Amino acid sequence: MYKFLKDKTLLYIEDEKSIRDNVTELLSDYFGSFYAASSAEEGYEIFKNKQIHIIITDIEMGNMNGLELLEKIREEDSKIHLVVVSAHTKIEYLLEAIPFKLEQYVVKPLNSKKIRELLSTLNDAFSDSNRIILSPTVVLDKERSIIDVEGEERALTTKENAILTILADKKVISYDEIEFLWGEEIASDNAIRSCIKKLRKKLPDKLLKTRSGLGYYIE
């Protein structure tokens, strides 16, 4: 359950210690890493120094409130997943939060039902963002490095995953782009052809094609 959260890092910001400790106990086991902060300022420092995927924050906190914090964070990171947990249901707070593209606005108190709903929302968000439809019968899950071919999951190597991810965004992947995936290793023509050959075996026939002189593409 909530498998897409297992390798994610969550930052939880709440100035009331009893609430912070309770929610930390309820949430921390579902994530790869978990940080708790007692102020917006402390939370911002953690955000700056750690790779954070999700931020859950209260609104009313000390010198900087949660919405001011989210405004700063959203200016620096357009993809991070944001959640507000607050006792406030006033329409002005909800309107202020809209530009930050929240995953959810949760009204306190946080109980087990709201926790489950929040975890499901976050899990679905990462599931959708990592799944790419390559054809009517083939779906790439770039986070798990697998492809689903008519319901059958097939594991991908790091390079195979990268090639398909690039092909999902553009029409053709060039030989130079494939060679770049080898990093500091020397990518011979034989190594590239071998990689493509193995990848083709995992895909339906005729899905991955060659465009002479240019590279490879998905039809």
Secondary structure as UniProt FT lines:
FT   HELIX           3..5
FT   TURN            6..7
FT   STRAND          9..13
FT   HELIX           17..27
FT   HELIX           28..30
FT   STRAND          33..37
FT   HELIX           40..49
FT   STRAND          54..57
FT   HELIX           66..76
FT   STRAND          81..86
FT   HELIX           91..97
FT   HELIX           98..100
FT   STRAND          104..107
FT   HELIX           112..130
FT   STRAND          131..135
FT   TURN            136..137
FT   STRAND          138..141
FT   TURN            142..145
FT   STRAND          146..149
FT   TURN            150..151
FT   STRAND          152..155
FT   HELIX           158..169
FT   STRAND          173..174
FT   HELIX           175..180
FT   TURN            181..184
FT   HELIX           189..202
FT   TURN            205..206
FT   STRAND          208..211
FT   TURN            212..214
FT   STRAND          215..218
//
